[in-house]
Amino acid sequence: MHRYTLILFSALFSALVLFAGFNALVDPFGITGAPDIPGVTARETRTYEDGGRVHVGDQLLRGGQTSILLGSSRVVDGFPHPPENWPGGLYNAGMRGTNMYELTRAMVLAARDPALKCVVVGLDPDEFGTHGKAKATYWLSALVDGHRDLALARVSLSPSTFGASLQTLADNLGGGSARRPWQDLYEPGVQQGRFESGTRGIYGYYQSYQYDTERVAFFEAAIEALTQDGVQVIGFIHPIHAWRENVIFRADRQDDYFQLRRDLANVFARHAQAEPAQGCVEGGAAVLFDFSGFQSPATVASPGQPGRVLHPTFYEPSHYLPHIGQAMVDVMVGGTPSLEVEDRSNFGHRLTPQTVDESEAAILDRRAVWLATPNGVEADAFVDAVIESGLPAERTAPQFLNDEDWRELRSELSRIAPASDRR
């Protein structure tokens, strides 16, 4: 009996070692440093897909970046890799489907590195809603506890990694890819369908949207710690296409939208007076830019029916093209954006407690102007049809931050490199 038990456990252990070894060798998330095998594993198609959090967490823990860019898929798809013209370089650390819980933890993990000077983070209502707290691969990554060895073990032993490993092999051997440029996905007329389906889906989302002020406080705790320890924090509110931004108003969430903008303006203002070790942009230790609110790139008419060219500024209502992201970088560093749209010199503004009232009035004015255009009339009529169809609200259980989340954050804040090490 003892012999059979020993054989069984030996077989199970061997299978576990082979399982982990296979995942480590294929390395679908780009963290183990395994050599790339041409035609087998060289194309890491999962790195910025389901493994984005694993890859980014590992890169932040390795350190060496002077500036990092954090945000959702809008950052992954809407900025170059890396963006140009940023002093000292800017690492694109975007992760798909993020929220403020994950972004805050990523900021704090990155700030352990004394080489870090600036954190740039994309913001919008999605990050501050209660729809979610963390995606599945977050719990595998180094973002959880800041321990690379434990993250490597979690990743190697995860069935999710095994699935990504198989998909990586299939992508390499079969020539497929996890993500092609979005423009290549659209035949004539198809992109208009994405504008319509995206607008329909976001209406259901905003019907059940709950603004969570505790996530603002969670974010502010990180801003306070980073700025006190010499890191400049630069926030920017994402542009979203007018087709989507209009839904915020039609779903009666404009009060939450404007309150979030006020809260963010106050948060950044409270910490602007700290002394960054070496700031990347002008304006103090905490600076907030606003690219939202029916500004020029977001009001370019939707693609229309078959025969129209692809949209010049957006993939679909939620995601802008990389040249828009680059234009935002240009504005933040004090340059002029190279945009082929009207009023390009009026793209992007500093948002402060002193300018927030004027900003709100300008948003309402720009929305009214857009609604009077043929495309605005078409978009608003489409929302009317969605409402009349009785589209149900998106039903997801709200996820709130808890005491353990705060304890973990405070523990990680104590591990940030001090300002004296950054000079």
HUDALIN-V663803 format. One record per helix or strand of 2 or more residues. SS is the DSSP state (@ for helix, = for strand). FROM is the first residue (numbers start at 0). LEN is the number of residues. Records with the same first field share a line. If there is no record, write none. Layout:
SS=FROM-LEN ; FROM-LEN
//
This chain:
@=1-25 ; 51-11 ; 72-6 ; 99-11 ; 124-4 ; 135-5 ; 147-9 ; 158-16 ; 181-4 ; 189-18 ; 212-16 ; 241-9 ; 253-17 ; 295-4 ; 321-11 ; 343-3 ; 355-16 ; 373-15 ; 402-11 ; 418-3
==66-4 ; 90-2 ; 117-6 ; 231-6 ; 285-5 ; 313-3 ; 318-2 ; 348-2
//
